[in-house]
């Protein structure tokens, strides 16, 4: 069964160029430093970096069982260990 996340008709609320390597169907996870030198886990849609730690603190992942500090780490290890169901929910 195909994943709905991979549907080529799915669009983002952010502008994403037609030839972008990171459309809504291809969301990478990575670790970066914020402007305030805070280590956080984030993602990218198009040319926009998204701070998942900030979104988590604002309650955007309510209903997804995540620890308070899951996105405030210097590696993806704990997040990846939570499994595919969690990554897809995020």
C-alpha positions as CSV (number, residue, x, y, z in Angstrom):
1,X,0.0,0.0,0.0
2,X,1.5,3.4,-1.0
3,X,2.2,5.9,1.8
4,X,0.0,9.0,1.7
5,X,3.1,11.1,2.6
6,X,4.6,10.1,-0.8
7,X,1.6,11.3,-2.8
8,X,3.0,13.7,-5.5
9,X,-0.2,15.8,-5.2
10,X,0.5,16.6,-1.5
11,X,1.5,20.2,-1.0
12,X,3.1,22.2,1.8
13,X,2.0,25.4,3.6
14,X,5.5,26.6,2.7
15,X,6.5,27.6,-0.8
16,X,8.7,24.9,-2.2
17,X,10.2,25.2,-5.7
18,X,9.3,22.7,-8.3
19,X,12.9,21.3,-8.4
20,X,13.6,21.3,-4.7
21,X,15.4,18.4,-3.2
22,X,13.2,18.7,-0.1
23,X,9.5,18.8,-1.0
24,X,6.9,17.7,1.6
25,X,7.4,14.1,0.3
26,X,11.1,14.1,1.3
27,X,11.6,15.6,4.8
28,X,15.1,15.0,6.2
29,X,15.9,15.1,9.9
30,X,19.2,16.6,11.2
31,X,20.8,18.4,14.1
32,X,21.6,22.1,14.0
33,X,22.4,25.1,16.2
34,X,19.8,27.9,16.5
35,X,20.7,31.6,16.3
36,X,21.0,31.4,20.1
37,X,23.5,28.5,19.9
38,X,20.9,25.9,21.2
39,X,21.4,22.4,19.8
40,X,18.1,21.2,18.4
41,X,16.8,18.6,16.0
42,X,15.1,20.0,13.0
43,X,14.0,19.4,9.4
44,X,13.7,21.2,6.2
45,X,10.9,21.8,3.7
46,X,12.1,23.5,0.6
47,X,14.6,26.2,1.7
48,X,13.1,26.6,5.2
49,X,14.7,25.1,8.3
50,X,12.2,24.0,10.9
51,X,13.1,23.7,14.6
52,X,11.3,20.7,15.9
53,X,12.4,21.4,19.5
54,X,10.5,24.8,19.3
55,X,7.4,23.2,17.7
56,X,7.4,20.5,20.4
57,X,7.6,23.1,23.2
58,X,4.7,25.0,21.6
59,X,2.6,21.8,21.7
60,X,2.5,21.0,18.0
61,X,3.2,17.3,18.6
62,X,0.4,16.7,21.2
63,X,-0.8,13.1,21.0
64,X,2.6,11.8,19.9
65,X,4.4,10.1,22.8
66,X,7.7,12.1,22.9
67,X,10.0,12.9,25.8
68,X,10.3,16.6,26.7
69,X,13.9,16.7,25.5
70,X,13.7,14.4,22.4
71,X,14.5,17.3,20.0
72,X,17.1,19.0,22.3
73,X,19.9,16.6,21.8
74,X,23.1,16.6,19.8
75,X,22.2,13.4,17.9
76,X,19.2,11.8,16.2
77,X,19.8,8.5,18.1
78,X,16.9,8.7,20.6
79,X,14.5,10.0,18.0
80,X,15.4,7.4,15.5
81,X,15.2,4.7,18.2
82,X,11.5,5.7,18.7
83,X,10.8,4.1,15.4
84,X,9.2,4.7,12.0
85,X,5.7,5.3,13.5
86,X,7.0,8.3,15.5
87,X,9.0,9.8,12.6
88,X,6.0,9.6,10.3
89,X,3.7,11.1,13.0
90,X,6.2,14.0,13.4
